[in-house]
Every structure is written in C-alpha cells, then in structure tokens.
Amino acid sequence: MAKIKIAFGAPFTGDQNVVGIPMFQIHEYANELLKGNHDVEMVGVDDRAEFDQAKIAAKQVVADPDILAVIHKNSDCILAAGPAYDEAGIPLFTSSSTNYSLAHQGWKNFRRFCANDMLQARVPAKYAIDELGMKRFVVVYDNTSFGEPLGKEFKDYAESLGAEVVKYVEIPVGKKEYKDTIEMLKEANAEAIFFALTEIEGALLAKEIYQNKLPIKIFAADAVPSSLIVMAGADEMEGHYITYVGLEIEKGSEAYELLKGYEEKYQTPIPVFSAEIYDILSYIHKAVDRLEEPTREAMAKALSEVEPFEGLTGEVSFDAFGEKKSAKVTLWQITDGKTQKVKVYTREDVGIE
C-alpha cells in the first residue's frame, strides 16, 4: 500500500510551542510503536494556536491527498479548521480539545478522546461546594473557545448548586501583568478561584496569588498537574487543586511502561495527553489494517468499522456525537510538591447524561 500520512496540527512556534513540540514528538514515537509493516508517517502542521493560522494549516492538509486523518491540539484551531476537513472528508481527532461545541458542529468524522469542558468545569465546582462547603467563587477565563465556555459552565453549574460567583473576569491570552487581577481578588473576598486558563497564564497568576499571600484556593483546569508545578512552582501551587481531562501516566502503570522509551529518547518527561494520543493512533492503525485503498473515503469507512477496544484510557467507543463514552476527569491536589489524586469523576457523577 502507498504511503499514508497523519497530520498533527499544533503550535510549533509562539508561546505554546512548549506544549506543541513535545506532543508532536510523542505522536511520532507512538506511531513508530504501532505502524508495523505499514508505511505511515506523522506530519506536523504549525497552527500557532491561532484561529486564522489554523485555516491556513487546514488548506495545507487538504491539499495533500496522502493525508488520510488529522489530529489537532487546540479548540480554537479545530473550530477554524474543522469545516475544511469535513468538506474534504478527512477524519478529525483530538486528544486534548475540550470545547463542548466541537462535537455538535455536524461534522461527520469527528472523534474526541478526552473529556469535554462541561464535565471538566463541573467537577471542581461540585467538589468545592459538596466536599469543602465553599460558597463564594471568582472565575477567570481566557478569551478563547477553550476558556470562555469552560468558565461559563463552571459559573452556571456552581450557581445551580447554590453558590455565588462574585466575579467573572476575562484574562486575555498573553497577559503578563496581574496587578489589577490581584486587586480584584482582594476586593472579592472569595473562598476559591477557578482558572479557565492554559498553563501559561495560569502559572503567572498562581505566582502572583502566592506572592501576595492571598487566602484563596485555586482550582485550575485542563493542565496536567506536574506542568503547573514546574511552571508556577511547587510552593506556589501547594494546597491547590487541578483537574485533568486526560489520563495521568504514573510510573509503573501500563501506559508508563509502554511509553517510557520516550523519556529515554528525548530526555524529558512523557508529555500531556500521551495516553490519549496513543489510543488515537491505535484506533487509526486498526482502521489502516482494514484499508483496501489509501483514500480518505476508505479511511472514514474503515474507522467506522473498528470494534470497541480497551485502550490505555479505557474502552475506546463513542456516542453519536463522537464523544468517547468512557472519558473521565481527575481532580488532583498539590501536597508537599507532589500531585495527590483526590477523586475521579464520570459524566454521571455531575449530572450529565
């Protein structure tokens, strides 16, 4: 069979390349583990985590007939590029994009391997209110299709549980100075703050909260715990909480034993969402095994015929909208510089059918 390409759209330049580049490397590593005798190549496409650049990236992907599937990192970029992929019949996957609306665009071949932002936002709200008895919150969100709906879902769900969101504030992507935010937090007199932010802005704000000795508990979203410890600092994150929509790869686990060669090859920890990435590529390679001809139409058909299987992240099967049925969110607390698992939540735990 002729060469088959799988594209990965992510930021390879700009501030977010610190996440995008390692994620591409784990795609390449997992692809080598899985491809067997098939001639399957990973192709990186730089979307810079920007809406307009993602449209340009999509044109590059569509123009290459050897690309039979595409994986994207960021919600904004999927919203920008998704229509072009759908029109071209290219199956679209994500291991890390949580925007709820992605699964409701009417795209024929969309599949998400992590939990969505409805579940991710509800988990910290439920825990803080039911388990910690908190009633007053501040929500800060970035102005992206990730942060804004995530922050709104937390606000709406917390209020439905009887809590009060006393401040609901936008934090622009790229913000470096947080003096105004700190003053707002001093005036708000809230018990907790929810970060609907990426690790970059979240780490900067966490440092400011620590340096100003504010007595407020942080609940941060969509960041692997170890990343915020590294970026913000262990002292800065001590006692705070983080949700993660992916599988945390713990040493000694099946996922770690399978992927630990990445650490040896690149001399760096296994990146975020690596288990989801491995499961995506496992799913695609199972479809490649069924291909009779290397076309996008044939790939879409082969993907639809892959039977549910047990992946690193649980059973790989999907609902009618392309959401992974077994997706979960884990709540972690930072204690003595280490991540301590608090609780794992399913959709049913927070009232999502």
Secondary structure, DSSP 4 states (H G I P E B T S, - for coil): ---EEEEEEE-SSSTTHHHHHHHHHHHHHHHHHH-TTS-EEEEEEE-TT-HHHHHHHHHHHHH-TTEEEEEE--HHHHHHHHHHHHHHT--EEESS---GGGGGS--TTEEE-S--HHHHHHHHHHIIIIIT---EEEEEEESSTTHHHHHHHHHHHHHHTT-EEEEEEEE-TT----HHHHHHHHHH--SEEEEES-HHHHHHHHHHHHHTT---EEEE-S--HHHHHHHH-HHHHTT-EEEESS----TTSHHHHHHHHHHHHHSSPPPTTHHHHHHHHHHHHHHHTT-SS--HHHHHHHHHTPPPEEETTEEE-B-TTSBBTT--EEEEEEETTEEEEEEEE-TGGGT--
